[in-house]
Amino acid sequence: MGLPKKRKNLVILKNALATKILIDSTKTAIGVEVEINGKRNRFYASKEVIASAGAVDTPKLLVASGVGAAADLAALGIDVVSDLPVGKDLQDHLFVPVVLTGSTDIGTALPVVDLRTIGFPTLNGFFALNGTGRPDLQIIPFYMDMASPFFAFACANNFNFNDDICSSLINANQKSELFAILLVLLHPKSRGEIKIRSLNSAPEIYTGYFSNADDFETVTAGIRRIINLTETEYFRGFNSEVARANLPACDGLEYMSDEYWECYALQTGTTLYHPAGTCAMGRVVDAELKVLGVDRLRVVDASVFPSMPSGNTNAPVIMVAERAADLIIQQYYGNQNIVTVP
Ligand SMILES: Cc1cc2nc3c(=O)[nH]c(=O)nc-3n(C[C@H](O)[C@H](O)[C@H](O)COP(=O)(O)OP(=O)(O)OC[C@H]3O[C@@H](n4cnc5c(N)ncnc54)[C@H](O)[C@@H]3O)c2cc1C
């Protein structure tokens, strides 16, 4: 197929910010308004417009164009084109870290694998505690040599843990090797929201983590399953125990009680960066990814997920895009032009 920039039917504009989808009085999308170097430009579509700004920014683009919840549009002084729950029902994969300590060689004693040679996050596992066989938890385990710089780096750059949590994990790693596990909640029942307060500022992300108490139960059960590892012969051989994170908010609770782990989950639970569902199929778009109540407008990104996949989101987004390409070809050029890779 060649490089995208060599394709005659593709133009890529860099440093271009789509600010609005142009929708005419018949509720048909006819183009986009785009800011380039501070100047407003209009580009018109010969067939249709596709919004693909991701689960956080696509809602802003739709709201700016009159597609959103009527009350949200009214608050911004925008006329309603289609009253839809845009930005609602945000879903995300959150994770909590569970860190086990170990005397020397915790990562090298396994007969089949030397954990030192496996880079983060190559190890991955999935398990179901719900009795259905569909995994509800993912584990991303990794091993840290004594005094590894990992937590210092990840705390500052990836995890957004506060200093209390980071310094306690770094301290634990000064005294022992660590076997750390990121426990990921794959199918949260909690929902958040992307709020558009103004068209001149960034969308606000309300994660809604643990707003449904069932998610505490699933995460706590997962934490307990991981802690059980310290009772295995392998981990007992390393005097392994749970590294206690410094969580002042949980200090009054009995350590290791269910209440403690709920508090722990609330304090440490953070994003795996998989936001989705903010323009979900069935609520904002139909099965062909077309925005309800507007002609010639589709959404093609993680916003359309009606529910979360049991794993990372990048490949499913690519599959949504592949499906969209097939739907578009089918609509405008007929079935015979769809090429399926065997
Ligand atoms: C730090 C991080 C790590 C991740 N790691 C993994 C991983 O290991 N595995 C995995 O499967 N997934 C991972 N993900 C998730 C994965 O990247 C996303 O699920 C996926 O990229 C979502 O695709 P999307 O098309 O919905 O949105 P995006 O990939 O976010 O694409 C949206 C694009 O639209 C552009 N845009 C936004 N607004 C506008 C506008 N107004 N005008 C013009 N352009 C605009 C953005 O700049 C962006 O390029 C990670 C995400 C992050 C942030």
Ligand as a Chemical Component Dictionary entry (heavy atoms), coordinates in Angstrom:
data_LIG
# 
_chem_comp.id                   LIG 
_chem_comp.type                 NON-POLYMER 
_chem_comp.pdbx_formal_charge   0 
_chem_comp.three_letter_code    LIG 
# 
loop_
_chem_comp_atom.comp_id 
_chem_comp_atom.atom_id 
_chem_comp_atom.alt_atom_id 
_chem_comp_atom.type_symbol 
_chem_comp_atom.charge 
_chem_comp_atom.model_Cartn_x 
_chem_comp_atom.model_Cartn_y 
_chem_comp_atom.model_Cartn_z 
_chem_comp_atom.pdbx_ordinal 
LIG C1  C1  C 0 0.667  6.777  27.829 1  
LIG C2  C2  C 0 -0.219 5.772  27.107 2  
LIG C3  C3  C 0 0.200  4.458  27.010 3  
LIG C4  C4  C 0 -0.607 3.516  26.366 4  
LIG N1  N1  N 0 -0.152 2.233  26.242 5  
LIG C5  C5  C 0 -0.883 1.342  25.554 6  
LIG C6  C6  C 0 -0.394 0.014  25.333 7  
LIG O1  O1  O 0 0.697  -0.347 25.768 8  
LIG N2  N2  N 0 -1.187 -0.855 24.640 9  
LIG C7  C7  C 0 -2.409 -0.494 24.161 10 
LIG O2  O2  O 0 -3.088 -1.335 23.547 11 
LIG N3  N3  N 0 -2.887 0.745  24.355 12 
LIG C8  C8  C 0 -2.150 1.669  25.017 13 
LIG N4  N4  N 0 -2.634 2.940  25.213 14 
LIG C9  C9  C 0 -3.993 3.229  24.747 15 
LIG C10 C10 C 0 -4.054 3.495  23.256 16 
LIG O3  O3  O 0 -2.989 4.361  22.891 17 
LIG C11 C11 C 0 -5.416 4.141  22.951 18 
LIG O4  O4  O 0 -6.465 3.269  23.345 19 
LIG C12 C12 C 0 -5.578 4.428  21.466 20 
LIG O5  O5  O 0 -4.494 5.170  20.941 21 
LIG C13 C13 C 0 -6.858 5.211  21.270 22 
LIG O6  O6  O 0 -6.990 5.510  19.901 23 
LIG P1  P1  P 0 -7.945 6.664  19.436 24 
LIG O7  O7  O 0 -7.867 6.694  17.957 25 
LIG O8  O8  O 0 -9.258 6.525  20.081 26 
LIG O9  O9  O 0 -7.325 8.019  20.037 27 
LIG P2  P2  P 0 -5.879 8.643  19.904 28 
LIG O10 O10 O 0 -4.851 7.591  19.630 29 
LIG O11 O11 O 0 -5.715 9.491  21.116 30 
LIG O12 O12 O 0 -5.962 9.540  18.588 31 
LIG C14 C14 C 0 -6.643 10.768 18.558 32 
LIG C15 C15 C 0 -5.817 11.737 17.740 33 
LIG O13 O13 O 0 -6.586 12.905 17.485 34 
LIG C16 C16 C 0 -5.791 14.051 17.683 35 
LIG N5  N5  N 0 -6.715 15.138 18.037 36 
LIG C17 C17 C 0 -7.403 15.312 19.189 37 
LIG N6  N6  N 0 -8.193 16.394 19.115 38 
LIG C18 C18 C 0 -8.006 16.906 17.884 39 
LIG C19 C19 C 0 -8.534 18.038 17.214 40 
LIG N7  N7  N 0 -9.431 18.825 17.789 41 
LIG N8  N8  N 0 -8.105 18.306 15.955 42 
LIG C20 C20 C 0 -7.197 17.503 15.361 43 
LIG N9  N9  N 0 -6.663 16.406 15.936 44 
LIG C21 C21 C 0 -7.065 16.127 17.184 45 
LIG C22 C22 C 0 -4.840 13.660 18.800 46 
LIG O14 O14 O 0 -3.690 14.472 18.758 47 
LIG C23 C23 C 0 -4.563 12.210 18.449 48 
LIG O15 O15 O 0 -3.487 12.104 17.548 49 
LIG C24 C24 C 0 -1.848 3.900  25.830 50 
LIG C25 C25 C 0 -2.263 5.238  25.925 51 
LIG C26 C26 C 0 -1.449 6.163  26.535 52 
LIG C27 C27 C 0 -1.905 7.622  26.601 53 
# 
loop_
_chem_comp_bond.comp_id 
_chem_comp_bond.atom_id_1 
_chem_comp_bond.atom_id_2 
_chem_comp_bond.value_order 
_chem_comp_bond.pdbx_ordinal 
LIG C1  C2  SING 1  
LIG C2  C3  SING 2  
LIG C2  C26 DOUB 3  
LIG C3  C4  DOUB 4  
LIG C4  N1  SING 5  
LIG C4  C24 SING 6  
LIG N1  C5  DOUB 7  
LIG C5  C6  SING 8  
LIG C5  C8  SING 9  
LIG C6  O1  DOUB 10 
LIG C6  N2  SING 11 
LIG N2  C7  SING 12 
LIG C7  O2  DOUB 13 
LIG C7  N3  SING 14 
LIG N3  C8  DOUB 15 
LIG C8  N4  SING 16 
LIG N4  C9  SING 17 
LIG N4  C24 SING 18 
LIG C9  C10 SING 19 
LIG C10 O3  SING 20 
LIG C10 C11 SING 21 
LIG C11 O4  SING 22 
LIG C11 C12 SING 23 
LIG C12 O5  SING 24 
LIG C12 C13 SING 25 
LIG C13 O6  SING 26 
LIG O6  P1  SING 27 
LIG P1  O7  DOUB 28 
LIG P1  O8  SING 29 
LIG P1  O9  SING 30 
LIG O9  P2  SING 31 
LIG P2  O10 DOUB 32 
LIG P2  O11 SING 33 
LIG P2  O12 SING 34 
LIG O12 C14 SING 35 
LIG C14 C15 SING 36 
LIG C15 O13 SING 37 
LIG C15 C23 SING 38 
LIG O13 C16 SING 39 
LIG C16 N5  SING 40 
LIG C16 C22 SING 41 
LIG N5  C17 SING 42 
LIG N5  C21 SING 43 
LIG C17 N6  DOUB 44 
LIG N6  C18 SING 45 
LIG C18 C19 SING 46 
LIG C18 C21 DOUB 47 
LIG C19 N7  SING 48 
LIG C19 N8  DOUB 49 
LIG N8  C20 SING 50 
LIG C20 N9  DOUB 51 
LIG N9  C21 SING 52 
LIG C22 O14 SING 53 
LIG C22 C23 SING 54 
LIG C23 O15 SING 55 
LIG C24 C25 DOUB 56 
LIG C25 C26 SING 57 
LIG C26 C27 SING 58 
# 
